[in-house]
Amino acid sequence: MQIDLPEKRYYGIGEVAKAFDVNTSLIRFWEKEFDVLKPKKNAKGNRKFTPQDINNLKLIYHLVKERGFTLEGAKIHLKEERHKTLSNFDLIQKLEKVKAELIKIKDNL
C-alpha cells in the first residue's frame, strides 16, 4: 500500500483518511482502540497526526485490512511481536516501492 502524503510535521485527520482511503470515523475508532495512536490535539480539539502516527496507522491498516486480523488479534500482535512485525512490514514496504518502480520502468519502454 502506497500512502501519498507530503513531508510535514502534522497531518489533519481528513488528509490522513483520504490517504488511507477510509472514513475519518475509522481513524478515530482506531485511535480509541490502539494505544500506539496518540495524535496531538489543538485548542479546538482537531487531531494532528505526526509522521510516527502515520507509520503506526500503516502498520494497523496492514494488519487489519490487508492481513485480516481482528482488532484484538492486531492488538496482541502489536504488543507481543512489535519488533518482528515492524521489520517485516518495513521490508514489505521497500519491496512494494521497488515493484512500483519496475512497473513504471516497464510502462516507459
KAUR-V241003 format. One record per residue. N is the residue number from 1. PSI is psi in degrees with one decimal (NA if undefined). NEAR is the number of other C-alpha atoms within 10 Angstrom. Layout:
n=N psi=PSI near=NEAR
n=N psi=PSI near=NEAR
This chain:
n=1 psi=126.7 near=12
n=2 psi=127.5 near=11
n=3 psi=120.3 near=12
n=4 psi=94.8 near=11
n=5 psi=138.2 near=14
n=6 psi=160.4 near=7
n=7 psi=111.6 near=8
n=8 psi=164.9 near=9
n=9 psi=-37.6 near=10
n=10 psi=145.3 near=16
n=11 psi=140.6 near=19
n=12 psi=160.9 near=13
n=13 psi=-31.6 near=19
n=14 psi=-45.9 near=14
n=15 psi=-29.9 near=14
n=16 psi=-45.9 near=21
n=17 psi=-40.0 near=16
n=18 psi=-40.4 near=14
n=19 psi=-36.8 near=13
n=20 psi=-6.3 near=19
n=21 psi=47.7 near=10
n=22 psi=169.8 near=13
n=23 psi=153.3 near=13
n=24 psi=-29.8 near=16
n=25 psi=-33.0 near=11
n=26 psi=-39.3 near=11
n=27 psi=-44.4 near=19
n=28 psi=-39.3 near=15
n=29 psi=-46.1 near=10
n=30 psi=-34.4 near=17
n=31 psi=-39.7 near=16
n=32 psi=-34.5 near=12
n=33 psi=-35.5 near=13
n=34 psi=124.9 near=17
n=35 psi=-22.6 near=10
n=36 psi=-17.7 near=17
n=37 psi=112.4 near=21
n=38 psi=71.1 near=16
n=39 psi=148.6 near=20
n=40 psi=153.6 near=13
n=41 psi=138.1 near=11
n=42 psi=-172.8 near=9
n=43 psi=-30.8 near=6
n=44 psi=-11.6 near=6
n=45 psi=6.2 near=8
n=46 psi=136.2 near=12
n=47 psi=138.4 near=18
n=48 psi=113.0 near=18
n=49 psi=134.7 near=22
n=50 psi=166.3 near=18
n=51 psi=-33.0 near=14
n=52 psi=-40.4 near=15
n=53 psi=-39.0 near=19
n=54 psi=-43.0 near=19
n=55 psi=-41.0 near=14
n=56 psi=-39.5 near=18
n=57 psi=-38.9 near=21
n=58 psi=-43.6 near=18
n=59 psi=-44.5 near=20
n=60 psi=-44.4 near=22
n=61 psi=-45.0 near=20
n=62 psi=-46.9 near=16
n=63 psi=-45.6 near=21
n=64 psi=-49.2 near=17
n=65 psi=-40.0 near=11
n=66 psi=-38.3 near=11
n=67 psi=-9.0 near=11
n=68 psi=23.4 near=12
n=69 psi=148.7 near=16
n=70 psi=167.9 near=12
n=71 psi=-42.4 near=15
n=72 psi=-41.2 near=12
n=73 psi=-40.4 near=13
n=74 psi=-40.0 near=20
n=75 psi=-47.2 near=19
n=76 psi=-43.6 near=12
n=77 psi=-41.8 near=15
n=78 psi=-38.9 near=20
n=79 psi=-44.9 near=12
n=80 psi=-37.5 near=11
n=81 psi=37.9 near=10
n=82 psi=-46.2 near=14
n=83 psi=-46.5 near=11
n=84 psi=-42.1 near=11
n=85 psi=-42.7 near=15
n=86 psi=-43.5 near=15
n=87 psi=-40.5 near=11
n=88 psi=-40.8 near=11
n=89 psi=-40.7 near=16
n=90 psi=-41.2 near=13
n=91 psi=-43.6 near=12
n=92 psi=-43.1 near=13
n=93 psi=-42.6 near=15
n=94 psi=-42.1 near=11
n=95 psi=-36.6 near=12
n=96 psi=-37.2 near=14
n=97 psi=-42.6 near=14
n=98 psi=-43.5 near=12
n=99 psi=-44.1 near=12
n=100 psi=-40.9 near=13
n=101 psi=-42.6 near=12
n=102 psi=-39.5 near=12
n=103 psi=-40.0 near=11
n=104 psi=-43.5 near=11
n=105 psi=-42.7 near=10
n=106 psi=-42.4 near=9
n=107 psi=-28.1 near=8
n=108 psi=-14.0 near=7
n=109 psi=NA near=5
